[in-house]
Amino acid sequence: MMSSIRSDHTTRIYPEPPCTEDSVDRFDIIPDSLLLLIFNNIGDVKTLGRCSVVSKRFQNLIPQVENVVVRVDCVISDDDSASAGAGGADKSRGPFYSLIRLVVGGIVKPILAIGQFLGPKRSSSSSSSSGLYVGYAGDGDGEDLGAGGVTHHSPTQVLKNFNEIRYLKIELPNGELGIEDDVLLRWRADFGSTLDNCVMLGASSVIQRQSPASSEINYSCGTGTDDNGSIPESFYTNGGLKLRVVWTISSLIAASARHYLLQPIIAEHKTLDSLVLTDGDRQGVLCMNKEQLEELRVKPLSASSASKRTLVPALNMKLWYAPFLELPDGTVLKGATLVAIRPSEQSGQKEVSDGSWVSSAFEEPYGTAARMLVKRRTYCLEMNSF
């Protein structure tokens, strides 16, 4: 009698509820195309990694995401690992500060601190190495486990999980160039297999006024006389020109180092249409479009013998300078300088003075500053390959 009762499912005290619309998993009725749209809007590689462990379906869809953003958390240096705890002062100035030092107005030192950025996993046999890594909560595997239970992986390793990336953005924690707090330095570079163009905007200081400037922009040096766009004699005698050359060379070195270290990602992800490498300080931006990415795959870059960076070709440069530049929003740039750079072999293909690619290189208010500067007198410079 008891056995018959147990076999009769209708006699259960808590019978299973009938299958209704409310009991259906809502995610199951969402089409894959809509989920991919959501994942593409998320973009952040860490968040996507967390989504991939929610379900088998999510795990299968994440590798199909086309828009990916990788935010690098930290620089890990084998040489500095022993003194990591004692670097409180340097750490507050950014992770690059202890690795990269630029003597502004003096000798430009090669930028080697990101020597293994985006490269293979660091080896324990390396006597001196440093690299950029993305941190994840440790899962107990004990691999590269850092302080606080964080496992670090290079961006190259993380991106191997994606098969169809079209738009990739990588953001470094800080810019490479250690400049003074009140100095403005921005650059943007476009690369194929070598440098296509670069624009550098700098100012010795930036002053934020309380009230916006008038619609009439004063291009004078503050003396009430029009300087006609000419560079004053003091610019050559007080080290002003030397300082701008340092800024320009430093920006080119930083850009070529970033470009060199992107090779593994570009080679592995042949679906890429756009790649942007920037930093949290918005100091520099390296861009590559679909044609430039394909050019690098079929035409290997030339590496500099001095360090791990792309060889910078011989260059033609145009420089614009204003001792005092007041922008419509009230921002005042002292010693404002704009430098437009192209390889010498491309100088006849497109006129630099048209300002189209120069003025669009920067976000506001610095895009306005670039448009104002290109209206001034132009000075031409040349630089050998390095």
ZIWO-V645289 format. One record per residue. N is the residue number from 1. RES is the residue in one letter. PSI is psi in whole degrees, -180 to 180 (none if undefined). Layout:
# ZIWO-V645289
{{N & RES & PSI} {N & RES & PSI}}
This chain:
# ZIWO-V645289
{{1 & M & -44} {2 & M & -38} {3 & S & -37} {4 & S & -33} {5 & I & -41} {6 & R & -31} {7 & S & -14} {8 & D & 106} {9 & H & -19} {10 & T & -15} {11 & T & 6} {12 & R & 145} {13 & I & -40} {14 & Y & 81} {15 & P & 150} {16 & E & 136} {17 & P & 147} {18 & P & 152} {19 & C & 115} {20 & T & 175} {21 & E & -34} {22 & D & -23} {23 & S & -3} {24 & V & 135} {25 & D & 120} {26 & R & -33} {27 & F & -28} {28 & D & -24} {29 & I & -4} {30 & I & 127} {31 & P & 154} {32 & D & -36} {33 & S & -37} {34 & L & -40} {35 & L & -41} {36 & L & -36} {37 & L & -41} {38 & I & -46} {39 & F & -37} {40 & N & -31} {41 & N & -26} {42 & I & -55} {43 & G & -49} {44 & D & 126} {45 & V & -31} {46 & K & -46} {47 & T & -40} {48 & L & -36} {49 & G & -39} {50 & R & -38} {51 & C & -32} {52 & S & -19} {53 & V & 0} {54 & V & -44} {55 & S & 165} {56 & K & -35} {57 & R & -47} {58 & F & -40} {59 & Q & -35} {60 & N & -26} {61 & L & -33} {62 & I & -43} {63 & P & -13} {64 & Q & 0} {65 & V & 138} {66 & E & -30} {67 & N & 115} {68 & V & 136} {69 & V & 124} {70 & V & 116} {71 & R & 114} {72 & V & 132} {73 & D & -39} {74 & C & 162} {75 & V & 127} {76 & I & 119} {77 & S & 126} {78 & D & -35} {79 & D & -33} {80 & D & 3} {81 & S & -34} {82 & A & -27} {83 & S & 19} {84 & A & -37} {85 & G & -19} {86 & A & 2} {87 & G & 41} {88 & G & -41} {89 & A & -44} {90 & D & -37} {91 & K & -34} {92 & S & -17} {93 & R & 8} {94 & G & 151} {95 & P & -20} {96 & F & -17} {97 & Y & -40} {98 & S & -12} {99 & L & -30} {100 & I & 128} {101 & R & 127} {102 & L & 121} {103 & V & 98} {104 & V & 128} {105 & G & -1} {106 & G & -136} {107 & I & 135} {108 & V & 122} {109 & K & 141} {110 & P & 141} {111 & I & 103} {112 & L & -2} {113 & A & -24} {114 & I & 41} {115 & G & -31} {116 & Q & 19} {117 & F & 129} {118 & L & 12} {119 & G & -168} {120 & P & 165} {121 & K & 139} {122 & R & 145} {123 & S & 145} {124 & S & -18} {125 & S & -9} {126 & S & 129} {127 & S & -25} {128 & S & 107} {129 & S & 155} {130 & S & 151} {131 & G & 166} {132 & L & 138} {133 & Y & 151} {134 & V & 128} {135 & G & 138} {136 & Y & 153} {137 & A & 132} {138 & G & 143} {139 & D & 15} {140 & G & 3} {141 & D & -13} {142 & G & 8} {143 & E & 123} {144 & D & 35} {145 & L & 122} {146 & G & -168} {147 & A & 142} {148 & G & 18} {149 & G & 36} {150 & V & 127} {151 & T & 130} {152 & H & 134} {153 & H & 147} {154 & S & 154} {155 & P & -33} {156 & T & -44} {157 & Q & -44} {158 & V & -42} {159 & L & -12} {160 & K & -17} {161 & N & -7} {162 & F & 136} {163 & N & -18} {164 & E & 39} {165 & I & 130} {166 & R & -39} {167 & Y & 116} {168 & L & 130} {169 & K & 129} {170 & I & 129} {171 & E & 119} {172 & L & 160} {173 & P & -36} {174 & N & 162} {175 & G & 156} {176 & E & -26} {177 & L & 117} {178 & G & 93} {179 & I & 168} {180 & E & 156} {181 & D & -36} {182 & D & 2} {183 & V & 136} {184 & L & 128} {185 & L & 117} {186 & R & 142} {187 & W & 154} {188 & R & 133} {189 & A & 140} {190 & D & 132} {191 & F & 147} {192 & G & -116} {193 & S & -17} {194 & T & -175} {195 & L & 128} {196 & D & -46} {197 & N & 161} {198 & C & 142} {199 & V & 132} {200 & M & 131} {201 & L & 127} {202 & G & 160} {203 & A & 142} {204 & S & -25} {205 & S & 156} {206 & V & 127} {207 & I & 127} {208 & Q & 112} {209 & R & 158} {210 & Q & -39} {211 & S & 146} {212 & P & 153} {213 & A & 161} {214 & S & 167} {215 & S & -23} {216 & E & 112} {217 & I & 129} {218 & N & 117} {219 & Y & 7} {220 & S & 172} {221 & C & 8} {222 & G & 5} {223 & T & -4} {224 & G & 0} {225 & T & 145} {226 & D & 126} {227 & D & -2} {228 & N & 24} {229 & G & 6} {230 & S & 150} {231 & I & 127} {232 & P & 156} {233 & E & -33} {234 & S & -24} {235 & F & -33} {236 & Y & -27} {237 & T & -24} {238 & N & 13} {239 & G & 5} {240 & G & -45} {241 & L & -41} {242 & K & -41} {243 & L & -41} {244 & R & -35} {245 & V & -40} {246 & V & -46} {247 & W & -45} {248 & T & -48} {249 & I & -41} {250 & S & -41} {251 & S & -41} {252 & L & -39} {253 & I & -44} {254 & A & -43} {255 & A & -44} {256 & S & -30} {257 & A & -42} {258 & R & -43} {259 & H & -45} {260 & Y & -40} {261 & L & 0} {262 & L & -7} {263 & Q & -47} {264 & P & -40} {265 & I & -45} {266 & I & -39} {267 & A & -36} {268 & E & -35} {269 & H & 89} {270 & K & -5} {271 & T & -4} {272 & L & 133} {273 & D & -25} {274 & S & 138} {275 & L & 129} {276 & V & 129} {277 & L & 113} {278 & T & -167} {279 & D & 162} {280 & G & -27} {281 & D & -6} {282 & R & 33} {283 & Q & -45} {284 & G & 150} {285 & V & 127} {286 & L & 129} {287 & C & 144} {288 & M & 127} {289 & N & -176} {290 & K & -44} {291 & E & -39} {292 & Q & -38} {293 & L & -43} {294 & E & -36} {295 & E & -41} {296 & L & -33} {297 & R & -36} {298 & V & -19} {299 & K & 100} {300 & P & 144} {301 & L & 160} {302 & S & 122} {303 & A & 146} {304 & S & 138} {305 & S & -17} {306 & A & -31} {307 & S & 178} {308 & K & 80} {309 & R & 163} {310 & T & 140} {311 & L & 128} {312 & V & 123} {313 & P & 174} {314 & A & 140} {315 & L & 148} {316 & N & 133} {317 & M & 147} {318 & K & 134} {319 & L & 137} {320 & W & 141} {321 & Y & 142} {322 & A & 121} {323 & P & -30} {324 & F & 119} {325 & L & 117} {326 & E & 124} {327 & L & 158} {328 & P & -28} {329 & D & 5} {330 & G & -9} {331 & T & 135} {332 & V & 125} {333 & L & 121} {334 & K & 131} {335 & G & 40} {336 & A & 133} {337 & T & 133} {338 & L & 130} {339 & V & 123} {340 & A & 127} {341 & I & 133} {342 & R & 149} {343 & P & 145} {344 & S & -36} {345 & E & -15} {346 & Q & 1} {347 & S & -30} {348 & G & -7} {349 & Q & -32} {350 & K & 133} {351 & E & 125} {352 & V & -33} {353 & S & -5} {354 & D & -22} {355 & G & -2} {356 & S & -51} {357 & W & -19} {358 & V & -50} {359 & S & -20} {360 & S & 6} {361 & A & -21} {362 & F & 153} {363 & E & 164} {364 & E & 147} {365 & P & 3} {366 & Y & -19} {367 & G & -39} {368 & T & -41} {369 & A & -41} {370 & A & -42} {371 & R & -34} {372 & M & -39} {373 & L & -36} {374 & V & -11} {375 & K & -9} {376 & R & 179} {377 & R & 139} {378 & T & 137} {379 & Y & 133} {380 & C & 137} {381 & L & 159} {382 & E & 150} {383 & M & 137} {384 & N & 163} {385 & S & 145} {386 & F & none}}
